[in-house]
Amino acid sequence: MHVKVKLYFQLKEKVGSGEIEMELPEKASILNLKQELKSRYPQLNAHLKNVLVLMNQKIVLDDDLIKENAEISFLPPIGGG
């Protein structure tokens, strides 16, 4: 299945792009997508542990199944003061 992955802030910097087009097996979960991203981009390994994940602009969890042609956004925590 085809998905569009959007990366923000330091995730975008680590990969060198804010968008990635990917093909995943049917019934892939968010966790499966994270594992595939870590495999393709090892520099993301430490950064995918504490991210907010959105699928089509709705918050999802690791065990949620990905929908065909979904847009998956990874938002790292933002600190400030």
N, C-alpha and C positions, 0 to 999 in steps of 0.2 A: 504494500500500500504506500501511497505517496504522502509525505508530510513536509511542511515547511517549518523549520526551526528558526526562531528569532532569539538572538543573544544580545544582552545588554551589558553596559559598563565593562568591568574587567573581563567578563566572559568573551565579549566581542573583541577586546584587545588581545586576549590569549589565542584566539582562533584566527584573527585577522579579517574577520567578516562578521557582519551583523545578521546575516541570513544564510541558512544552509538548506538545500533541498535534499531529502533523503528518501530512500525506499526501505520499508520495514516489512517483516512478515505480517500476514493477517493475524489479528488478535494480539498484536504487540501492546505491551503496557508502557506506562511512563517509565517504570524501572528498566524495561528492556531498552527504551530509547536512551536513557542515561548510560547504560552499559555500552551501547553502541557508540555514543559520543565519546566516552572514556577510551574506547578502543581506537577510534579514529584520531582523537585529539587528547593524548595522554596528559597534556598540560592542563586539562580541565579537571583531572581527577580530584584534587583537593577542593575544587570550587563548586562541585555539584551536590555537595552534602547538605548545604543550608540555603537552597534556593527556593523561591516561590515559583511554582510551575502553573502556567495557564494554558488551557486548551480552548481555542476559539473564545478567548477573553473570559473564561471561567476558571476558577481555581480547581486544580486536580491533585490527586495523591498518587504515590508511586504505583499502587495496584490498579488504578483506573486504566481501562482499555482505550487505545487511541482510535479515533474515527478517521475514516478515509478522507484525504485532502485537508486534514486538520492543520491549523496553525498553532504550533506549540511555542510558548514564550518562556524563557528562563530569566528570572529576575533575581539577581543576588541581593543580599541584605545591604541596605544603605545606612551608613552611620552619619552622624552629624552632631552638632552641638550648638 
